[in-house]
Amino acid sequence: MTFLHGDLLYEHQNLAQKAQALALTTLKPCSDLWFADGNIILIVDKVAFKVHRGQLSRHSEVFEGLFSLPTTTSSINMLYEGCMCVEMHGDSPMDMRFFLQALYDGLCVVLLSLCSA
């Protein structure tokens, strides 16, 4: 419930947008999982992955459900390079990288890269 009125509400929204913009400027794109034609950005501890909603939805019921939900005002304000951003919690950037590599390149490629490391 919002108790702010008029200019105070506008100022609150403006400050929230500035905070989000500042947070987005500190992102570190993951170069091998940053696709120019990507349409969603997943953020894990300031590491950003610009990937494809369709690819995520095809392989994950969780992402399919997430993308079917209506966007809220806060998620609409959270745009970077014209793409909606989703902050992921509970995973490390390395875990997300392995997950996305498995989706894009197949599990065998991920396992081979782990073995050679």
C-alpha positions as CSV (number, residue, x, y, z in Angstrom):
1,M,0.0,0.0,0.0
2,T,1.3,3.4,-0.9
3,F,0.9,6.4,1.3
4,L,2.9,8.8,-0.7
5,H,1.1,11.4,-2.8
6,G,1.9,13.5,-5.8
7,D,5.5,14.8,-5.9
8,L,6.6,12.5,-3.1
9,L,5.5,9.4,-5.0
10,Y,7.2,10.6,-8.1
11,E,10.4,11.4,-6.2
12,H,10.3,7.9,-4.6
13,Q,9.9,6.3,-8.0
14,N,12.7,8.5,-9.5
15,L,15.1,7.5,-6.7
16,A,14.3,3.8,-7.2
17,Q,15.0,4.1,-10.9
18,K,18.3,5.9,-10.3
19,A,19.3,3.2,-7.8
20,Q,18.5,0.5,-10.4
21,A,20.4,2.3,-13.1
22,L,23.4,2.6,-10.8
23,A,23.2,-1.1,-10.0
24,L,23.1,-2.0,-13.7
25,T,26.2,0.0,-14.5
26,T,28.2,-2.2,-12.2
27,L,27.3,-5.4,-14.1
28,K,30.0,-7.7,-15.5
29,P,28.8,-9.3,-18.7
30,C,29.8,-13.0,-19.1
31,S,31.4,-12.7,-22.6
32,D,30.7,-16.3,-23.8
33,L,27.1,-16.1,-22.7
34,W,26.3,-12.6,-23.9
35,F,24.4,-12.9,-27.1
36,A,23.8,-9.7,-29.2
37,D,20.3,-11.0,-30.1
38,G,19.5,-12.1,-26.6
39,N,16.3,-10.8,-25.1
40,I,16.6,-11.5,-21.3
41,I,19.4,-10.7,-18.9
42,L,20.0,-13.0,-15.9
43,I,22.0,-11.4,-13.1
44,V,23.8,-13.4,-10.5
45,D,26.0,-11.5,-8.0
46,K,26.6,-8.7,-10.6
47,V,27.5,-11.2,-13.3
48,A,25.2,-10.8,-16.3
49,F,24.1,-13.3,-18.9
50,K,22.3,-12.0,-22.0
51,V,20.4,-15.1,-23.3
52,H,17.2,-16.1,-25.0
53,R,13.8,-16.4,-23.2
54,G,12.8,-19.1,-25.7
55,Q,15.8,-21.2,-25.0
56,L,15.3,-21.0,-21.2
57,S,11.5,-21.7,-21.5
58,R,12.1,-24.7,-23.7
59,H,14.3,-26.4,-21.2
60,S,13.0,-25.2,-17.9
61,E,9.5,-25.2,-16.5
62,V,10.6,-22.7,-13.9
63,F,11.7,-20.2,-16.5
64,E,8.6,-20.9,-18.6
65,G,6.4,-20.1,-15.6
66,L,8.4,-17.0,-14.8
67,F,8.1,-15.6,-18.3
68,S,4.3,-16.3,-18.4
69,L,3.7,-14.1,-15.4
70,P,2.7,-10.5,-16.0
71,T,5.5,-8.0,-15.6
72,T,5.4,-5.7,-12.7
73,T,6.3,-2.0,-12.6
74,S,9.6,-2.8,-10.9
75,S,10.6,-5.4,-13.5
76,I,9.7,-3.0,-16.3
77,N,12.0,-0.4,-14.8
78,M,14.8,-2.9,-14.6
79,L,15.9,-2.8,-18.2
80,Y,19.5,-3.0,-19.6
81,E,20.2,-2.6,-23.3
82,G,16.5,-2.8,-23.9
83,C,16.2,-6.2,-22.2
84,M,14.3,-7.1,-19.0
85,C,16.7,-8.1,-16.2
86,V,16.0,-10.9,-13.8
87,E,18.0,-11.1,-10.6
88,M,18.7,-14.7,-9.7
89,H,19.3,-15.6,-6.0
90,G,20.7,-18.8,-4.5
91,D,23.2,-19.7,-7.2
92,S,26.7,-18.7,-7.9
93,P,27.7,-17.1,-11.2
94,M,29.8,-20.2,-11.9
95,D,26.7,-22.4,-11.4
96,M,24.6,-20.3,-13.7
97,R,27.4,-20.3,-16.3
98,F,27.5,-24.2,-16.2
99,F,23.7,-24.3,-16.4
100,L,23.5,-22.0,-19.4
101,Q,26.4,-23.7,-21.1
102,A,24.6,-27.0,-20.8
103,L,21.5,-25.5,-22.3
104,Y,23.4,-23.9,-25.2
105,D,26.3,-26.3,-25.9
106,G,25.1,-29.5,-24.4
107,L,26.2,-31.3,-21.2
108,C,29.1,-33.1,-22.9
109,V,30.8,-29.8,-23.7
110,V,30.4,-28.6,-20.1
111,L,31.8,-31.9,-18.7
112,L,34.8,-31.8,-21.1
113,S,35.6,-28.2,-20.1
114,L,35.5,-29.2,-16.4
115,C,37.8,-32.2,-17.1
116,S,40.3,-30.1,-18.9
117,A,40.4,-27.4,-16.2
